[in-house]
Amino acid sequence: MKKLLTIAALAAVTGLSYGQGFITFVNGTTSKISTNGVAMGADAIGTWYYELFAAPSTQNTIGASGDPTLNGWTAVLTATNTASAGRLSGNTRSDGSVAVAGFAAGQTADFAIMGWSANLGTDWVTAHAALSAFFAQGASGLAANQFAGIATTVANDRPLVSDGQVYNGVFGSAVGLINGFSLTQGTGVVPEPSSFALAGLGAAALLIFRRRKQ
């Protein structure tokens, strides 16, 4: 009997330790997300999307490639803007909470966020493919009517809690939180292969010149 009780107790503890962790992903009190120099009018409602990414607490940056999914980040949820410009809400739950797969209640995780215009896709899988040029070339990789941006700050070591508890968020002005970001407008000017070749020749010539000078 004692052995059975021990097993039951261990099973209960194991179930608790692997319980799904929750966090909030909503920016409903202040407008901190904006496009650069472009007013978000009534026609912009529902045309902006944002992806929440999660990673272990040791992952404190997006990485040099700019592509979150190439640097240990996992896409968690796609959100969209509400009627209030700059704010977002894509949660299916009225309290704004999001279940973060792979992280249990009681654990901490890092969170990152990226935004883009709807003409790049309404979900992360579609948008990710369309944003490949943006990751490689920045604004010049987007058309003039396209917008995209990645928050330069990461929400570090955010505690996840069980369902129904007081949820922690990722936005804020304090250190360790995401304090807003901009969606950059595409330039519509993508460098041609010949331009890249000329740039490479110029760099090579400069290198040769510097070596001769030494």
C-alpha positions in Angstrom: 0.0 0.0 0.0 2.8 2.4 0.9 4.5 1.7 -2.5 1.3 2.5 -4.4 0.8 5.8 -2.5 4.4 6.8 -3.3 3.8 6.2 -7.0 0.6 8.1 -6.9 2.3 11.1 -5.2 5.1 11.1 -7.7 2.6 11.0 -10.5 0.9 14.0 -9.1 4.1 16.0 -8.8 5.1 15.0 -12.3 1.8 16.2 -13.7 2.1 19.5 -11.9 5.7 20.1 -13.1 4.7 19.6 -16.7 1.5 21.7 -16.5 1.2 24.2 -19.4 2.5 27.7 -18.6 0.6 30.8 -19.5 1.5 34.5 -20.2 -0.4 37.5 -21.6 0.1 38.8 -25.1 -1.9 42.0 -25.4 -1.1 45.7 -25.5 -4.4 47.3 -24.5 -3.5 50.2 -22.3 -0.9 52.1 -24.3 -0.2 52.4 -28.1 3.4 51.4 -28.4 3.5 49.9 -31.8 3.4 52.1 -34.8 4.5 52.4 -38.5 7.1 54.9 -39.3 5.5 58.1 -40.4 2.2 56.4 -41.6 -1.0 57.1 -39.7 -3.1 54.0 -39.0 -6.5 55.0 -40.2 -9.8 53.1 -40.1 -8.7 51.1 -43.2 -5.8 49.8 -41.3 -7.9 47.9 -38.7 -7.3 44.2 -39.0 -4.4 44.6 -41.4 -1.4 44.3 -39.1 -0.2 41.0 -37.6 2.3 40.2 -34.8 3.9 37.0 -33.8 5.0 36.0 -30.3 8.1 33.9 -30.0 9.4 32.0 -27.0 12.8 30.6 -26.1 14.7 29.4 -23.1 15.8 32.1 -20.7 19.4 31.8 -22.0 18.3 33.2 -25.4 18.5 36.9 -24.9 18.7 38.2 -28.5 17.1 37.6 -31.8 20.4 36.8 -33.5 22.4 38.3 -36.3 20.2 36.8 -39.1 17.2 38.7 -37.9 15.1 35.6 -38.4 13.8 34.5 -35.0 13.2 30.9 -36.1 16.8 30.4 -37.1 18.0 31.4 -33.7 16.3 29.1 -31.2 12.9 31.0 -31.1 9.6 29.1 -31.5 6.5 30.8 -32.8 3.7 30.8 -30.2 0.8 32.8 -31.4 -0.3 35.2 -34.2 -2.1 38.4 -33.0 -3.7 41.2 -34.9 -4.4 44.9 -34.1 -7.7 46.0 -32.6 -9.7 49.1 -33.4 -7.1 51.1 -31.4 -4.1 52.0 -33.5 -1.0 50.3 -32.4 -2.6 48.0 -29.9 -2.8 44.3 -30.5 -4.9 41.4 -29.4 -5.0 38.0 -31.0 -5.9 35.8 -28.1 -8.7 33.4 -28.2 -9.2 33.9 -24.4 -10.9 37.0 -23.1 -8.3 37.4 -20.3 -5.5 37.8 -22.9 -3.6 34.7 -21.7 -1.6 32.5 -24.0 -0.5 28.9 -23.4 3.1 28.6 -24.2 4.0 25.2 -25.6 7.1 23.6 -24.2 7.2 25.6 -21.0 5.5 24.6 -17.7 4.0 26.7 -15.1 6.8 27.8 -12.7 9.4 28.1 -15.4 10.7 31.3 -16.9 11.2 32.0 -20.6 12.3 34.8 -22.9 9.9 36.3 -25.4 10.3 38.2 -28.7 7.9 39.8 -31.1 7.7 40.6 -34.8 5.1 42.5 -36.7 4.2 42.8 -40.4 1.5 44.1 -42.7 -1.3 41.8 -43.9 -0.1 41.9 -47.5 2.8 39.7 -46.4 0.4 37.0 -44.9 -2.1 36.6 -42.1 -0.2 33.8 -40.3 3.4 33.2 -39.5 4.0 30.4 -41.9 2.9 32.5 -44.8 4.6 35.7 -43.6 7.9 33.9 -42.9 8.3 32.9 -46.5 7.4 36.3 -47.7 9.8 38.0 -45.2 12.9 36.1 -46.4 14.1 39.1 -48.4 13.4 41.4 -45.5 15.6 39.3 -43.2 18.4 39.4 -45.8 18.1 43.0 -47.1 16.0 45.0 -44.6 13.6 47.6 -45.9 14.9 47.2 -49.4 13.6 43.6 -49.4 10.0 44.8 -49.1 7.7 46.5 -51.5 6.8 50.2 -50.9 3.4 49.1 -49.5 4.8 46.5 -47.1 5.8 46.9 -43.5 7.8 44.7 -41.1 9.7 45.0 -37.9 11.3 43.1 -35.0 11.4 44.4 -31.5 14.9 45.3 -30.6 14.4 44.4 -27.0 13.5 40.9 -25.6 11.4 40.1 -22.6 13.8 38.3 -20.4 13.1 35.6 -17.8 9.3 36.1 -17.7 7.6 33.7 -15.2 4.9 31.5 -16.6 2.0 30.6 -14.3 -0.8 28.1 -14.2 -4.1 28.7 -15.9 -6.3 31.1 -13.9 -3.5 32.7 -11.9 -2.3 36.3 -12.3 -0.5 36.3 -15.7 2.7 38.1 -16.4 3.1 40.0 -19.6 5.9 40.8 -22.1 5.3 44.6 -22.6 6.4 47.4 -20.4 8.9 50.1 -19.8 10.9 48.3 -17.1 14.2 46.6 -17.9 13.7 43.1 -19.3 10.4 43.9 -21.1 9.5 44.8 -24.6 9.0 48.5 -24.7 7.6 48.9 -28.2 8.9 48.8 -31.8 8.3 50.2 -35.3 7.2 48.5 -38.5 9.5 49.7 -41.2 8.1 50.6 -44.6 9.7 48.9 -47.6 11.6 51.0 -50.0 10.5 49.0 -53.0 14.1 49.2 -54.2 15.8 45.8 -54.2 19.5 45.9 -55.2 20.1 44.1 -58.5 22.7 41.2 -58.7 25.0 43.5 -60.6 24.9 46.0 -57.8 26.0 43.3 -55.3 28.8 42.3 -57.7 30.0 45.9 -57.9 29.9 46.3 -54.1 31.9 43.1 -53.8 34.5 44.3 -56.3 34.7 47.6 -54.4 35.3 45.9 -51.1 38.0 43.6 -52.7 39.7 46.6 -54.2 39.7 48.4 -50.9 41.2 45.4 -49.2 44.0 45.1 -51.8 44.7 48.8 -51.5 45.0 48.6 -47.7 47.3 45.6 -47.9 49.6 47.4 -50.4 49.6 50.4 -48.1 50.8 48.3 -45.2 
